């Protein structure tokens, strides 16, 4: 009787595992297709960072708002920076994106007549 229950459980687990593998393969194929969909050359993505002036910052903000692929690539790049703590992650993002010279004109809360 126990052997029948074990066989049934194993068969059930195999079916679930097959379903998970199938879904994973579909997800992988969709991800690859999306990356090659409309190959725009964003190879120079790193050339503009860190941002050192307000005009460049405004241009990048406009591009992020209007170009979905650019937005996705930037998001993936920033998420990939990682860090053990949120403080380390934020520091890495800020160091990648901005120079200290640009950030001197900004504050988180807009204090001291600085931009937000």
Buried (B, 14 or more C-beta within 10 A) or exposed (E): EEEEEEEEEEEEEEEEEEEEEEEEEEEEEEEEEEEEEEEEEEEEEEEBBBBBEEEBBEEBEEEEEEBEBBEEBBEEBBEEBEEEEEEEBEEBBEEBBBBEEBBEEEEEEEEEEEEE
